[in-house]
């Protein structure tokens, strides 16, 4: 199955896989776009985002659309839609996998996430490595 972008963020993701220079645009868009995660709002209003562990590393799976999440999770789950920046702020120190079961996933390490959140612009050094 071929990956067909369904929204501007996915278009930027696809461009970023073809050109290291285009990754900068993807990361910028990621911070202002909505992402879908498995989770729920508790009775006291707090957000609980589901995380997993693999090879001793904790990670959160996030998706660029509800359809991408549905391709990954084949059962009914509670979901949250939240701004990318908000998600990355709430999950600091954890690897975030964007569309992990799709043809073009993205892995955001804790170091990259910190740089994205702490600087106005993500440096080419991190993006090009």
Residue pairs with C-beta under 8 A, 6 or more apart in sequence:
1 103
2 103
3 10
3 14
3 102
3 103
3 104
5 11
5 13
5 14
6 64
6 65
6 67
6 68
7 33
7 64
7 65
8 29
8 33
9 26
9 29
9 30
9 33
9 64
10 64
10 65
12 22
12 25
12 26
12 29
12 30
13 26
13 64
13 98
13 99
13 104
13 106
14 104
15 22
15 25
15 26
16 22
16 23
16 25
16 26
16 106
17 104
20 127
20 128
21 124
23 127
23 128
24 121
24 122
24 124
24 127
26 106
27 116
27 122
27 127
28 121
28 122
30 84
30 98
30 116
31 83
31 84
31 85
31 88
31 116
32 83
32 84
32 85
33 64
33 83
33 84
34 81
34 82
34 83
34 84
35 62
35 63
35 64
35 81
35 82
35 83
35 84
35 87
35 98
36 62
36 63
36 64
36 65
36 66
36 68
36 69
36 79
36 80
36 81
37 49
37 50
37 60
37 61
37 62
37 63
37 69
37 79
37 80
37 82
37 87
38 49
38 50
38 61
38 69
38 73
38 77
38 78
38 79
38 80
39 47
39 48
39 49
39 50
39 78
39 79
39 80
40 47
40 48
40 78
40 80
41 47
41 48
41 80
42 48
47 80
47 82
47 90
49 60
49 80
49 87
49 90
49 91
50 60
50 77
51 58
51 59
51 60
51 91
51 94
52 58
52 59
52 60
52 61
53 59
57 95
58 94
58 95
59 94
59 95
59 96
59 97
60 87
60 91
60 94
60 95
60 96
60 97
61 72
61 96
61 97
61 100
62 84
62 87
62 96
62 97
62 98
62 99
63 69
63 72
63 98
63 99
64 98
64 99
66 79
66 81
68 99
68 102
69 79
71 101
71 102
72 99
72 100
72 101
72 102
82 90
85 117
87 96
88 96
88 108
88 113
88 116
88 117
89 117
91 113
92 110
92 113
92 114
92 117
93 110
94 110
95 107
95 108
95 109
95 110
96 107
96 108
96 113
97 105
97 106
97 107
97 108
98 105
98 106
98 107
98 108
99 105
99 106
108 116
111 126
112 122
112 126
115 122
115 123
115 126
116 122
